[in-house]
């Protein structure tokens, strides 16, 4: 080996050792820096003619790509579950612990207990006052809960807007960093850029579930779990969110812009083409996915449950049940019932059996006063055993009979005489009952039913469940109030007839009100979504209140447990990733000693070559 060859080999070794020492120094200096990935130097021995050396020492980051991809997925999941758990915890705190003084079920129990006390002593002014006070507190609590639910929805709306803005910012930041990585060599500076890019991608994964793919030239491509490409050297879409103010119970998301009253996320590509990212299910996980689900499903259902309580509470005390009169026609049995007292939203139920011993099934016909109110919304629909059908009453009794006949089919014969509806069975259908349920709108109508609660948002009118101009039930919990006429004359809690006058000590009305709330079986709409079921269910108003309060607590606990499990999974993957990427100072010091020895050896060779050259020059 000649002197020149030895000198070249030593210089290349010296440079390689110097780069390695610099990398170790950087590793040690950043041992506690979040997001820093440990580096090492990858070098290749080279032979060129008689020259041996080290060529192209590259600085590489030490990490497991598979674990990194898994970490991004778990990060999205952890953000999703933590966002949901926080909102459920807020709702649980809003509802109160079951049985606590301010909990909804406790206030309802106080109201029914006051009715029971009034039943025992109807003439007591104190008992009457206690009933109205308890009813007012219950109505106030329902309004407060409704307001709280809508505040959570408004916060979710604002959160979606902030998250969308941040996603756009992160995608823009990636453009510059990605370009610098593609155009640079594998040096410490490039490794720093890759760390920076990973931090941006990691934050992005908190908002939306993503998949990443690094090209051979170092460029990064990002797609969502649903397949929408977000980034390919530059942002391929830009997200837009048209936030809405004043979110209320009637504010709903729809893929139809004319029906939508909350914000939606629009993705616009580089050509200007746009699509609705919510309708396209772009956000399946992450913070944005959780906020969209909470705003449009979870909190909407919470409002529906409160509205159902308010509606059932009002209807149970105000709706009369007029059983049909048995008739026989053509050798088959049926019933007549008068429809004249029905208001918009009131119903007629037809119960029947399929011979010889079929299960009792039901048709529920709901009055609407305009064809524009049809079809009824999905929240009003029943199930296979209780089909709910809207009937337009604007055409008169004959039209009503015709519509009902079309709905029930050939197994029944439907006719009318004036306002009296007749339904008769056949050889294939046995009519078991026909019942009209008009709302009592007067405090002294001669019956125990009374409009105890009214709709304060509709000029204190009685609640009938109308669908004119939108479903009256939607947001009713935010508008329910005690009838002001009853507050002005609390004797109407007992006196339901003025001629002859009901005695002050009569127990008829107090007993009726108490029994309707605690014993009467009622049908609940599928909008409540109990147990994830879309079928209607039955029970007392008391059981409905208990189910809602208990169900909210259970949902909060489930969300908490789900989040705890997801956080454990995230922490586990994060620990595996950190184990691969963290800096071990002892290991670095050991490598430093090796490099220092190599550096000294190469330096000694260079020094020896210099001495030999000096000797040659003196000859």
Secondary structure as the mmCIF struct_conf table of DSSP 4:
data_model
#
loop_
_struct_conf.conf_type_id
_struct_conf.id
_struct_conf.beg_label_comp_id
_struct_conf.beg_label_asym_id
_struct_conf.beg_label_seq_id
_struct_conf.end_label_comp_id
_struct_conf.end_label_asym_id
_struct_conf.end_label_seq_id
HELX_RH_AL_P HELX_RH_AL_P1 UNK A 3 UNK A 29
TURN_TY1_P TURN_TY1_P1 UNK A 30 UNK A 32
TURN_TY1_P TURN_TY1_P2 UNK A 34 UNK A 35
STRN STRN1 UNK A 39 UNK A 48
TURN_TY1_P TURN_TY1_P3 UNK A 49 UNK A 50
STRN STRN2 UNK A 51 UNK A 61
HELX_RH_AL_P HELX_RH_AL_P2 UNK A 65 UNK A 95
BEND BEND1 UNK A 97 UNK A 97
TURN_TY1_P TURN_TY1_P4 UNK A 98 UNK A 99
BEND BEND2 UNK A 100 UNK A 100
TURN_TY1_P TURN_TY1_P5 UNK A 101 UNK A 102
BEND BEND3 UNK A 103 UNK A 103
HELX_RH_AL_P HELX_RH_AL_P3 UNK A 104 UNK A 120
TURN_TY1_P TURN_TY1_P6 UNK A 122 UNK A 123
HELX_RH_AL_P HELX_RH_AL_P4 UNK A 125 UNK A 183
BEND BEND4 UNK A 184 UNK A 184
BEND BEND5 UNK A 186 UNK A 187
HELX_RH_AL_P HELX_RH_AL_P5 UNK A 188 UNK A 207
BEND BEND6 UNK A 208 UNK A 208
STRN STRN3 UNK A 210 UNK A 214
TURN_TY1_P TURN_TY1_P7 UNK A 216 UNK A 217
BEND BEND7 UNK A 218 UNK A 218
STRN STRN4 UNK A 220 UNK A 224
TURN_TY1_P TURN_TY1_P8 UNK A 225 UNK A 226
BEND BEND8 UNK A 227 UNK A 227
STRN STRN5 UNK A 229 UNK A 232
BEND BEND9 UNK A 233 UNK A 234
STRN STRN6 UNK A 235 UNK A 235
BEND BEND10 UNK A 236 UNK A 236
STRN STRN7 UNK A 237 UNK A 241
BEND BEND11 UNK A 245 UNK A 246
TURN_TY1_P TURN_TY1_P9 UNK A 249 UNK A 250
BEND BEND12 UNK A 255 UNK A 256
TURN_TY1_P TURN_TY1_P10 UNK A 257 UNK A 259
BEND BEND13 UNK A 262 UNK A 262
STRN STRN8 UNK A 265 UNK A 269
TURN_TY1_P TURN_TY1_P11 UNK A 270 UNK A 271
BEND BEND14 UNK A 272 UNK A 272
STRN STRN9 UNK A 274 UNK A 276
TURN_TY1_P TURN_TY1_P12 UNK A 277 UNK A 281
BEND BEND15 UNK A 285 UNK A 285
HELX_RH_AL_P HELX_RH_AL_P6 UNK A 286 UNK A 293
HELX_RH_PI_P HELX_RH_PI_P1 UNK A 294 UNK A 298
HELX_RH_AL_P HELX_RH_AL_P7 UNK A 299 UNK A 318
STRN STRN10 UNK A 319 UNK A 319
STRN STRN11 UNK A 322 UNK A 323
HELX_LH_PP_P HELX_LH_PP_P1 UNK A 324 UNK A 324
STRN STRN12 UNK A 325 UNK A 329
TURN_TY1_P TURN_TY1_P13 UNK A 330 UNK A 331
STRN STRN13 UNK A 332 UNK A 338
TURN_TY1_P TURN_TY1_P14 UNK A 340 UNK A 341
TURN_TY1_P TURN_TY1_P15 UNK A 344 UNK A 345
STRN STRN14 UNK A 347 UNK A 353
TURN_TY1_P TURN_TY1_P16 UNK A 355 UNK A 357
HELX_LH_PP_P HELX_LH_PP_P2 UNK A 358 UNK A 360
STRN STRN15 UNK A 361 UNK A 368
BEND BEND16 UNK A 369 UNK A 369
HELX_RH_3T_P HELX_RH_3T_P1 UNK A 371 UNK A 373
BEND BEND17 UNK A 375 UNK A 375
HELX_LH_PP_P HELX_LH_PP_P3 UNK A 376 UNK A 377
HELX_RH_3T_P HELX_RH_3T_P2 UNK A 378 UNK A 380
STRN STRN16 UNK A 383 UNK A 383
TURN_TY1_P TURN_TY1_P17 UNK A 384 UNK A 385
STRN STRN17 UNK A 386 UNK A 392
TURN_TY1_P TURN_TY1_P18 UNK A 394 UNK A 395
HELX_RH_AL_P HELX_RH_AL_P8 UNK A 397 UNK A 408
TURN_TY1_P TURN_TY1_P19 UNK A 410 UNK A 411
BEND BEND18 UNK A 412 UNK A 412
STRN STRN18 UNK A 413 UNK A 417
TURN_TY1_P TURN_TY1_P20 UNK A 418 UNK A 419
STRN STRN19 UNK A 420 UNK A 424
STRN STRN20 UNK A 426 UNK A 426
TURN_TY1_P TURN_TY1_P21 UNK A 427 UNK A 428
STRN STRN21 UNK A 429 UNK A 429
STRN STRN22 UNK A 430 UNK A 437
HELX_LH_PP_P HELX_LH_PP_P4 UNK A 438 UNK A 438
STRN STRN23 UNK A 439 UNK A 439
HELX_LH_PP_P HELX_LH_PP_P5 UNK A 440 UNK A 440
TURN_TY1_P TURN_TY1_P22 UNK A 443 UNK A 444
BEND BEND19 UNK A 445 UNK A 448
STRN STRN24 UNK A 453 UNK A 455
HELX_RH_3T_P HELX_RH_3T_P3 UNK A 456 UNK A 458
TURN_TY1_P TURN_TY1_P23 UNK A 459 UNK A 460
STRN STRN25 UNK A 461 UNK A 462
HELX_LH_PP_P HELX_LH_PP_P6 UNK A 463 UNK A 463
TURN_TY1_P TURN_TY1_P24 UNK A 468 UNK A 469
BEND BEND20 UNK A 470 UNK A 470
TURN_TY1_P TURN_TY1_P25 UNK A 472 UNK A 475
HELX_RH_3T_P HELX_RH_3T_P4 UNK A 476 UNK A 478
TURN_TY1_P TURN_TY1_P26 UNK A 479 UNK A 479
STRN STRN26 UNK A 480 UNK A 482
HELX_RH_AL_P HELX_RH_AL_P9 UNK A 484 UNK A 488
HELX_RH_3T_P HELX_RH_3T_P5 UNK A 490 UNK A 493
TURN_TY1_P TURN_TY1_P27 UNK A 494 UNK A 494
STRN STRN27 UNK A 498 UNK A 498
TURN_TY1_P TURN_TY1_P28 UNK A 499 UNK A 500
STRN STRN28 UNK A 501 UNK A 501
HELX_LH_PP_P HELX_LH_PP_P7 UNK A 502 UNK A 503
TURN_TY1_P TURN_TY1_P29 UNK A 504 UNK A 505
HELX_RH_AL_P HELX_RH_AL_P10 UNK A 508 UNK A 518
TURN_TY1_P TURN_TY1_P30 UNK A 519 UNK A 519
STRN STRN29 UNK A 522 UNK A 524
HELX_LH_PP_P HELX_LH_PP_P8 UNK A 525 UNK A 525
HELX_RH_3T_P HELX_RH_3T_P6 UNK A 526 UNK A 528
HELX_RH_3T_P HELX_RH_3T_P7 UNK A 530 UNK A 532
BEND BEND21 UNK A 535 UNK A 535
STRN STRN30 UNK A 537 UNK A 539
HELX_RH_AL_P HELX_RH_AL_P11 UNK A 541 UNK A 581
BEND BEND22 UNK A 582 UNK A 582
HELX_RH_AL_P HELX_RH_AL_P12 UNK A 585 UNK A 618
#
